[in-house]
């Protein structure tokens, strides 16, 4: 996604947040959106369901057991059917190719609500939060600590190139990103990544579908925790961000999470406003 589109979505998100109780926009009025979730969710599901409803539409939630996909129906056939019945789709699944194939055959607006490769909706909400608190993200340093090969880290890599900020990835051997650009640095040294950062960001060490690797990952990520010692290396105004759910005293210390709970849960709340911005932009384009 190009910078202009991101800025349009974030502008909409900001307005939706500021005017939630009074705004009269209903860009999804009379529309029904399908939510196809093969992966469980709290923030993504609730934020999208509330967003669709507050934008005037209706959401139908479908998990893997509700769909013939679970019995082997090809995605393109499900997409062809749903594309004739719904006005858009929000998909949270494993393979990035599934979202892309669905969009190609359904021919309706389709939102990537998370795949193993990307989590773009999360990053839009994160950027909204950072800019609310610190101003423009361009030129700032974001330190991502932990599994730098994850979908969240990969989405941060794409965002860094588009919005021109420095992304410092810090992770152990085998957990650095294979996707990089000139705005991204990678290191095994967590202190190097955190030094002079504007934001310390982390995520779970064990993403959904990787539970069998839990013990190995716990060993590999020892020392890659966001805690007070790391925070002292960042800038005085530095934010702490976590996309949740958080496993306290693993990727983030209990003390830091509680001390910084306001900014972390502001980040979670902004999922709702960012989703509204995405849905509005997909159906109506930028605000006039």
ABEGO torsion letter per residue (X at the ends): XBAAAAAAAAAAAAAAAAAAAABABBAABGBBBBBBBABBBAAAAAAAAAAAAAAGBBBBBBBAAABAAAAGBBAAAAAAAAAAABABBBBBBABAAAAAAAAAAAGBBBBBAEBAABBAAAAAAAAAAAAAAAEBABGBBBBBBEBAABAAAAAAAAAAAAAGBBBBBBBBBGABBABBBAABBBBABAAAAABGBABBBBBBABBBGAAAAAAAAAAAABGBBBBAAAAAABBAABBBBBAOBBBBGBABBAAAAAAAAAAAAAAAAAAAAAAAAAAAAAAAEBBX
